[in-house]
Amino acid sequence: MSRKVKGEAEAGEALSAMQESLDSARQLVERTRSLLAGETAYDEGEMAMIAAHAAANPPREADPEPPAE
């Protein structure tokens, strides 16, 4: 009986691993299509890094405006 449970658990883990692989492949295909279409594609990590960099380095104003009278 324990062999059957162990086999079912292994099959469930294999199925889960295959699903994760398929999801990763789908994401890769979507990203490749968008890049081939000329779009700039960023993943969540890249977006977080861009946002953090922008927050740490706000744009400078070229010519500060004189105080309003």
Beta strands, then each sheet from edge to edge (+ up, - down):
end
